């Protein structure tokens, strides 16, 4: 019996992608709605785990049924599968105990991981995983579990080997800023409690996922030649069980074991479907129009060794979702003219390489982490349109509008003063004036083009203009003549930013003290 390893299901991909997006959003200091979104992601992982558990139990039952028919061939593989189950259960339960320990540390003795109170707690996870060394214990258990599974897989099955390594990855992160953080510190330190619990649920999900892949691989290696025909079962392999509304759902229907001299007849909804002898499977297609869960079923007729016709029923379902996307400015909820605006764009269940964004009033280019937007005009909306390339066909997912604003004016200062009193000696120690924007999330440098200083001497107003940001000799002479109590005005300050916009800044008014 031969089956090809099946990669991660689209639903599981989507949930994992949501976890990564929400984790990235935590760096933006967004409101508590993101914490509640983690609750939803954590619940989705729990539901996926339950699905994997049910499917895995079905495979273990197949081992037991096959052993009744041919114990000699099946026993060895069944024992290996049961060992996989034992080790998977052990690691799964350990992760569960760690989750409970963290929640109890945060919420007290009555704390439970399925009803967390202190979702935004930043310290309990680090104390349990780092101070109490649970993180390194977990890492070592994952490594041991991974090595055990890899030893069971044939070295020629490179796809399954790569999947196990990816799902159970404990690689030490790359050095950053001259230091190399540990695996556990990057996973459990500095994140809110609900984010860490969601990550541990993802780990449990990965354990059940690789358990599923390995035991299916073990079952596929049983010699089907010794299993009697009456154990044939109808099988359905969908191209994807998560499709966008308006697209096409496709599935391959076949028997898990076939006689190459005889071919089955496959019926869906009472109609015979196309059968490909090269693939030894029938192909079913249905237009995905109705949103939500869609069920379909049928049966396979096959001539048994005694000449009778055996009927093998099957039933499947798939999920149809409306096209959706996420377009998030990385730092602000607007775009600024004249600077790079980082943007994150993703479409659930679609790889990043298949996402194709475009924009009006500006340019959008792929950056090192997401995309970079540079608007063309201030006061004109920029509209990002996101399309995807699926099976060679481009499909528009949606549009998002953004306002375009001018970068705020900077503030001019002398020695850190924008107004008020300044000692004469402190003033004379300055070389000129500076202009920058306080508390702005983006970096923009401003060049001072010119300014004028003005003061009163002998009842007359004295002015001294200059170019650039430094005091001229004439201005220095005027500053040297100031007495305590004198007023100094720095006015007509013109600056230019990297957006090439020239601005005139407010006057700096200073009173000279001793």
VMD Tcl script that draws the C-alpha trace (Angstrom):
set ca {
  {0.00 0.00 0.00}
  {1.54 3.32 -1.03}
  {0.43 6.78 -0.02}
  {2.15 10.08 -0.58}
  {2.86 12.25 2.43}
  {0.30 15.05 2.61}
  {1.52 18.52 3.68}
  {-0.04 20.80 6.27}
  {-3.78 21.42 5.71}
  {-4.78 24.94 4.61}
  {-6.85 25.46 7.79}
  {-3.78 24.68 9.89}
  {-1.69 27.04 7.72}
  {-4.25 29.79 8.18}
  {-4.32 29.44 11.98}
  {-0.49 29.41 12.14}
  {-0.38 32.50 9.91}
  {-2.88 34.28 12.18}
  {-0.64 33.49 15.17}
  {2.41 35.01 13.41}
  {0.50 38.12 12.34}
  {-0.89 38.69 15.86}
  {2.57 38.18 17.39}
  {3.96 40.80 15.01}
  {1.12 43.18 15.93}
  {2.09 42.96 19.62}
  {5.27 44.87 18.71}
  {3.06 47.79 17.64}
  {1.58 48.23 21.14}
  {-1.95 47.76 19.79}
  {-4.95 47.66 22.14}
  {-6.31 44.69 24.07}
  {-8.40 43.51 21.11}
  {-5.25 41.75 19.88}
  {-5.11 39.79 23.15}
  {-8.69 38.67 22.56}
  {-7.73 37.68 19.02}
  {-5.08 35.40 20.55}
  {-7.86 33.75 22.57}
  {-9.63 32.93 19.28}
  {-6.39 31.62 17.71}
  {-5.72 29.47 20.79}
  {-9.24 28.02 20.57}
  {-8.73 27.27 16.85}
  {-5.55 25.36 17.72}
  {-7.46 23.35 20.35}
  {-10.16 22.47 17.80}
  {-7.54 21.45 15.24}
  {-5.84 19.28 17.87}
  {-9.15 17.54 18.53}
  {-9.53 16.86 14.79}
  {-6.01 15.44 14.57}
  {-6.61 13.27 17.63}
  {-9.79 11.83 16.13}
  {-8.07 11.13 12.79}
  {-5.04 9.56 14.51}
  {-7.31 7.27 16.54}
  {-8.86 6.21 13.25}
  {-5.43 5.23 11.91}
  {-4.61 3.27 15.08}
  {-7.91 1.39 14.58}
  {-6.83 0.60 11.01}
  {-3.67 -0.98 12.42}
  {-5.77 -3.15 14.75}
  {-8.16 -4.17 11.95}
  {-5.27 -4.99 9.61}
  {-3.54 -7.04 12.33}
  {-6.62 -9.26 12.62}
  {-6.26 -10.09 8.92}
  {-2.47 -10.44 8.72}
  {-0.75 -10.29 12.14}
  {2.64 -11.34 10.77}
  {2.94 -8.39 8.43}
  {1.19 -5.81 10.60}
  {2.51 -6.48 14.12}
  {5.90 -4.78 13.66}
  {4.40 -1.62 12.18}
  {1.61 -1.54 14.75}
  {4.12 -1.68 17.63}
  {6.11 1.19 16.09}
  {2.90 3.19 15.70}
  {1.92 2.57 19.34}
  {5.38 3.70 20.45}
  {4.88 6.88 18.43}
  {1.55 7.36 20.18}
  {3.11 6.89 23.63}
  {5.91 9.38 22.99}
  {3.51 11.85 21.36}
  {1.13 11.62 24.32}
  {4.02 12.12 26.75}
  {5.27 15.29 25.04}
  {1.72 16.59 24.58}
  {0.94 16.13 28.28}
  {4.22 17.77 29.31}
  {3.36 20.87 27.25}
  {-0.10 20.86 28.83}
  {1.45 20.75 32.32}
  {3.71 23.68 31.43}
  {0.68 25.68 30.25}
  {-1.12 25.01 33.52}
  {1.96 25.91 35.56}
  {2.30 29.27 33.79}
  {-1.40 30.12 34.20}
  {-1.38 29.17 37.89}
  {1.68 31.37 38.39}
  {-0.28 34.30 36.87}
  {-3.86 33.66 38.07}
  {-3.25 31.82 41.33}
  {-4.00 28.23 42.48}
  {-7.35 28.14 40.68}
  {-5.89 29.24 37.34}
  {-6.79 27.23 34.21}
  {-5.38 27.45 30.70}
  {-8.88 27.31 29.18}
  {-10.09 30.37 31.14}
  {-7.16 32.73 31.53}
  {-7.68 35.93 33.53}
  {-4.28 37.67 33.29}
  {-4.01 37.57 29.51}
  {-1.58 40.51 29.39}
  {0.76 39.22 32.13}
  {4.36 39.63 30.92}
  {6.28 37.97 33.75}
  {4.83 34.56 34.67}
  {5.87 32.91 31.38}
  {9.46 34.11 31.71}
  {9.66 32.98 35.36}
  {8.43 29.46 34.60}
  {10.19 28.96 31.26}
  {13.46 30.82 31.95}
  {14.03 31.07 35.71}
  {12.56 27.62 36.47}
  {14.25 26.11 33.36}
  {11.04 24.65 31.86}
  {12.02 26.18 28.51}
  {15.26 24.21 28.20}
  {13.47 21.07 29.46}
  {10.83 21.50 26.76}
  {13.48 22.08 24.10}
  {15.33 18.88 25.06}
  {12.09 16.85 25.02}
  {11.23 18.18 21.54}
  {14.72 17.30 20.29}
  {14.44 13.77 21.71}
  {10.96 13.32 20.19}
  {12.10 14.67 16.80}
  {15.14 12.38 16.66}
  {12.97 9.36 17.50}
  {10.52 10.12 14.68}
  {13.30 10.78 12.15}
  {14.83 7.39 12.96}
  {11.52 5.72 11.96}
  {11.31 7.39 8.55}
  {13.02 6.02 5.47}
  {15.84 8.36 4.41}
  {14.41 8.49 0.89}
  {11.27 10.20 2.16}
  {12.87 13.66 2.15}
  {9.52 15.47 2.16}
  {8.36 13.90 5.43}
  {11.80 14.37 7.01}
  {11.77 18.07 6.10}
  {8.25 18.44 7.50}
  {9.20 16.86 10.84}
  {12.26 19.10 11.15}
  {10.23 22.20 10.34}
  {7.34 21.40 12.70}
  {9.67 20.49 15.59}
  {12.35 23.10 14.93}
  {14.46 24.16 17.94}
  {17.23 25.91 16.04}
  {19.11 28.59 17.99}
  {18.22 32.00 16.51}
  {20.78 33.96 14.54}
  {23.04 36.38 16.49}
  {21.51 39.84 16.92}
  {23.28 43.01 18.04}
  {26.38 41.05 18.98}
  {24.59 38.44 21.12}
  {22.94 35.07 20.45}
  {19.56 34.67 22.20}
  {18.49 31.19 23.26}
  {15.61 29.36 21.57}
  {13.56 29.53 24.75}
  {14.12 33.25 25.33}
  {12.83 34.12 21.84}
  {9.71 32.01 22.40}
  {8.71 32.81 25.98}
  {10.33 36.04 27.13}
  {8.65 39.44 26.68}
  {5.29 38.19 25.37}
  {1.85 38.46 27.01}
  {0.60 35.33 28.75}
  {-2.11 34.56 26.16}
  {0.45 34.76 23.32}
  {2.71 32.21 25.08}
  {-0.24 29.89 25.79}
  {-1.24 30.12 22.11}
  {2.32 29.25 21.10}
  {2.32 26.21 23.40}
  {-1.05 25.16 21.92}
  {0.56 25.46 18.48}
  {3.34 23.15 19.73}
  {0.72 20.61 20.86}
  {-0.94 20.93 17.45}
  {2.43 20.31 15.75}
  {2.98 17.20 17.90}
  {-0.38 15.73 16.80}
  {0.31 16.77 13.20}
  {3.70 15.01 12.91}
  {2.28 12.04 14.85}
  {-0.40 11.82 12.13}
  {2.16 12.00 9.31}
  {4.45 9.35 10.80}
  {1.78 6.78 11.65}
  {0.20 7.20 8.20}
  {3.64 6.60 6.72}
  {4.06 3.46 8.86}
  {0.64 2.15 7.79}
  {1.48 2.81 4.13}
  {4.57 0.58 4.46}
  {2.51 -2.51 5.33}
  {2.49 -4.95 2.42}
  {-1.10 -4.68 1.14}
  {-0.64 -7.84 -0.90}
  {-1.37 -9.97 2.15}
  {-4.51 -8.04 3.17}
  {-7.72 -9.43 1.74}
  {-9.87 -7.47 -0.67}
  {-12.78 -7.17 1.80}
  {-10.78 -4.55 3.72}
  {-10.71 -2.14 0.79}
  {-11.81 1.34 1.79}
  {-12.91 4.34 -0.21}
  {-10.47 7.26 0.08}
  {-10.83 10.95 -0.75}
  {-7.90 13.36 -1.08}
  {-8.92 16.97 -1.64}
  {-6.62 19.39 -3.40}
  {-7.63 21.78 -0.61}
  {-10.37 21.59 2.03}
  {-10.40 25.39 2.32}
  {-11.40 27.30 -0.83}
  {-12.40 30.87 -1.59}
  {-15.94 31.61 -2.66}
  {-16.20 31.53 -6.46}
  {-13.24 29.14 -6.88}
  {-13.43 25.40 -7.61}
  {-13.24 22.60 -5.06}
  {-11.36 19.55 -6.38}
  {-10.85 16.10 -4.89}
  {-9.37 12.75 -5.91}
  {-11.43 9.64 -5.01}
  {-9.85 6.17 -4.96}
  {-9.57 2.81 -3.23}
  {-6.69 2.40 -0.79}
  {-5.72 -0.83 -2.62}
  {-6.54 -1.79 -6.20}
  {-6.12 -4.62 -8.67}
  {-4.49 -3.22 -11.82}
  {-6.49 -5.67 -13.94}
  {-9.83 -4.29 -12.71}
  {-11.03 -0.75 -12.12}
  {-13.82 0.56 -9.88}
  {-16.83 2.71 -10.77}
  {-17.18 5.84 -8.65}
  {-20.50 7.63 -8.11}
  {-21.12 11.07 -6.54}
  {-24.70 12.20 -6.11}
  {-25.86 9.24 -8.18}
  {-23.68 10.21 -11.19}
  {-20.62 8.36 -12.45}
  {-17.49 10.56 -12.29}
  {-14.40 10.51 -14.48}
  {-11.82 7.81 -13.65}
  {-8.12 8.20 -14.52}
  {-6.46 4.78 -14.87}
  {-2.96 6.22 -14.66}
  {-3.79 7.85 -11.33}
  {-6.02 4.94 -10.25}
  {-8.51 7.52 -9.03}
  {-11.64 9.39 -9.94}
  {-11.71 13.20 -9.97}
  {-14.57 15.25 -8.56}
  {-15.02 19.00 -9.05}
  {-17.67 21.36 -7.67}
  {-18.01 25.12 -7.94}
  {-17.59 26.73 -4.51}
  {-20.60 29.06 -4.31}
  {-22.17 28.52 -0.89}
  {-20.17 29.97 2.00}
  {-19.56 27.73 5.00}
  {-19.35 23.96 5.40}
  {-20.25 21.93 2.29}
  {-20.74 18.16 2.49}
  {-20.63 15.65 -0.37}
  {-20.73 11.86 -0.54}
  {-20.87 8.89 -2.85}
  {-19.83 5.28 -3.22}
  {-17.41 3.05 -5.14}
  {-18.49 -0.17 -6.85}
  {-15.72 -2.79 -7.18}
  {-15.69 -6.39 -8.35}
  {-14.55 -8.63 -5.49}
  {-12.59 -11.93 -5.89}
  {-15.77 -13.99 -5.54}
  {-17.33 -12.09 -8.47}
  {-19.77 -10.04 -6.39}
  {-19.86 -6.26 -6.46}
  {-18.70 -4.57 -3.27}
  {-20.03 -1.13 -2.41}
  {-17.74 1.23 -0.48}
  {-19.33 4.43 0.81}
  {-17.47 7.68 1.45}
  {-18.39 11.10 2.81}
  {-16.35 14.31 2.90}
  {-16.75 18.03 3.58}
  {-14.91 21.24 2.78}
  {-15.06 24.85 3.91}
  {-15.89 27.75 1.58}
  {-14.74 31.18 2.77}
  {-15.21 34.66 1.45}
  {-12.03 36.14 0.00}
  {-10.28 38.10 2.75}
  {-6.98 39.84 3.33}
  {-5.05 41.85 5.86}
  {-3.30 45.10 4.94}
  {-1.71 46.79 7.95}
  {0.55 49.85 8.05}
  {3.42 48.73 10.28}
  {3.63 51.92 12.37}
  {0.66 54.23 11.84}
  {-2.87 54.21 10.43}
  {-1.93 56.71 7.71}
  {0.77 57.05 5.06}
  {3.23 59.96 5.17}
  {4.48 61.72 2.07}
  {8.21 61.73 1.35}
  {9.25 58.76 3.51}
  {9.18 54.96 3.47}
  {5.95 53.59 5.02}
  {6.33 49.89 6.03}
  {3.19 47.81 5.34}
  {2.30 44.21 6.16}
  {0.05 42.40 3.64}
  {-1.23 38.83 3.96}
  {-4.05 36.64 2.65}
  {-5.10 33.61 4.76}
  {-4.14 30.23 3.23}
  {-2.22 31.94 0.37}
  {1.58 31.97 0.27}
  {3.33 35.34 0.36}
  {4.83 34.75 -3.10}
  {1.31 34.50 -4.58}
  {0.11 37.81 -3.08}
  {0.28 40.67 -5.62}
  {-0.42 44.18 -4.24}
  {-0.76 47.40 -6.28}
  {-1.42 51.02 -5.26}
  {-2.82 54.30 -6.54}
  {-1.14 57.63 -5.67}
  {2.21 56.07 -4.92}
  {4.50 53.10 -5.32}
  {4.64 49.82 -3.41}
  {7.67 47.55 -3.39}
  {8.68 44.42 -1.50}
  {10.99 45.19 1.42}
  {13.05 43.06 3.77}
  {9.99 42.56 5.98}
  {6.72 43.19 4.14}
  {6.29 46.08 1.72}
  {7.34 49.74 1.46}
  {4.84 52.40 0.31}
  {5.84 55.89 -0.88}
  {2.83 58.13 -1.68}
  {3.00 60.63 -4.57}
  {0.71 63.42 -3.27}
  {-0.50 64.78 0.06}
  {-4.29 64.95 0.61}
  {-5.08 62.28 -2.01}
  {-6.08 58.79 -0.85}
  {-3.81 55.86 -1.62}
  {-5.76 52.69 -2.43}
  {-4.02 49.33 -2.09}
  {-5.51 46.54 -4.21}
  {-4.53 42.98 -3.28}
  {-4.73 40.16 -5.82}
  {-3.60 36.55 -5.55}
  {-2.20 34.15 -8.11}
  {-3.78 30.73 -7.54}
  {-3.32 27.88 -10.00}
  {-2.05 30.38 -12.58}
  {-5.13 32.61 -12.31}
  {-5.09 36.13 -10.86}
  {-7.98 36.93 -8.49}
  {-8.66 40.30 -6.84}
  {-9.20 39.87 -3.09}
  {-10.06 43.43 -2.07}
  {-9.08 47.08 -1.67}
  {-8.06 49.20 1.35}
  {-7.93 53.02 1.46}
  {-5.34 55.09 3.35}
  {-5.07 58.83 3.99}
  {-1.86 60.56 2.92}
  {-0.52 63.29 5.20}
  {2.49 65.58 5.28}
  {5.12 64.77 7.86}
  {4.54 67.05 10.91}
  {6.65 70.20 11.24}
  {9.77 69.85 13.38}
  {10.55 71.97 16.44}
  {13.56 74.31 16.44}
  {15.69 74.57 19.60}
  {18.91 76.05 20.96}
  {20.72 73.94 23.52}
  {17.51 71.98 23.98}
  {15.52 75.17 24.66}
  {12.45 76.12 22.63}
  {11.54 79.08 24.88}
  {11.99 80.37 28.44}
  {15.17 81.30 30.30}
  {18.74 80.39 29.34}
  {22.06 81.27 30.98}
  {24.30 83.43 28.85}
  {27.23 81.02 29.13}
  {25.03 78.10 28.04}
  {23.86 80.15 25.06}
  {27.40 81.13 24.02}
  {28.44 77.45 24.15}
  {26.01 76.59 21.34}
  {27.11 76.45 17.71}
  {23.68 77.11 16.25}
  {20.13 75.69 16.16}
  {18.64 72.24 15.49}
  {15.27 71.12 14.13}
  {13.67 67.71 14.74}
  {10.25 66.14 15.35}
  {9.73 64.95 18.95}
  {8.00 61.61 19.58}
  {7.57 60.66 15.89}
  {7.55 56.99 14.85}
  {9.47 57.65 11.64}
  {12.92 59.07 11.13}
  {13.26 62.21 9.00}
  {16.23 64.57 9.03}
  {15.70 68.31 8.64}
  {18.24 70.82 7.34}
  {18.15 74.38 8.68}
  {18.38 76.68 5.65}
  {18.44 80.09 7.38}
  {17.39 82.01 10.48}
  {17.57 85.49 12.01}
  {18.36 86.56 15.58}
  {16.86 89.76 16.98}
  {17.37 91.67 20.23}
  {17.15 95.22 21.58}
  {20.31 97.23 22.25}
  {20.37 100.89 23.31}
  {16.65 101.19 22.58}
  {17.08 99.95 19.02}
  {16.22 96.55 17.51}
  {19.27 94.72 16.19}
  {18.86 91.94 13.57}
  {21.46 89.49 12.30}
  {20.42 86.95 9.65}
  {22.47 83.94 8.46}
  {22.35 80.94 6.13}
  {22.55 77.39 7.45}
  {22.14 76.26 11.05}
  {25.27 77.81 12.64}
  {25.60 81.21 14.27}
  {27.50 83.68 12.07}
  {30.26 85.88 13.52}
  {27.89 88.85 13.46}
  {25.34 86.85 15.43}
  {27.99 85.71 17.94}
  {29.01 89.33 18.50}
  {25.38 90.22 19.14}
  {25.04 87.30 21.61}
  {28.19 88.36 23.47}
  {26.64 91.79 24.08}
  {23.55 90.42 25.80}
  {22.99 91.29 29.46}
  {20.93 89.45 32.10}
  {17.29 90.24 31.54}
  {17.74 90.79 27.81}
  {15.34 89.16 25.35}
  {16.58 87.19 22.36}
  {14.39 86.15 19.45}
  {15.41 83.55 16.88}
  {12.96 83.96 14.03}
  {12.33 83.40 10.32}
  {13.61 79.85 10.77}
  {13.44 77.99 7.45}
  {14.08 74.23 7.26}
  {13.79 71.55 4.61}
  {13.05 67.85 5.27}
  {13.89 64.74 3.28}
  {10.47 65.15 1.67}
  {11.86 68.34 -0.03}
  {9.20 70.51 1.62}
  {10.44 73.87 2.98}
  {8.87 74.94 6.27}
  {8.99 78.17 8.32}
  {9.09 77.35 12.03}
  {7.80 79.40 15.00}
  {10.06 81.97 16.73}
  {12.24 80.88 19.65}
  {11.91 83.42 22.49}
  {14.61 83.35 25.20}
  {15.32 85.42 28.33}
  {19.00 85.78 29.28}
  {20.00 84.98 32.87}
  {23.37 85.06 34.69}
}
mol new
graphics top color blue
foreach p $ca { graphics top sphere $p radius 0.5 }
foreach p [lrange $ca 0 end-1] q [lrange $ca 1 end] { graphics top cylinder $p $q radius 0.2 }
display resetview
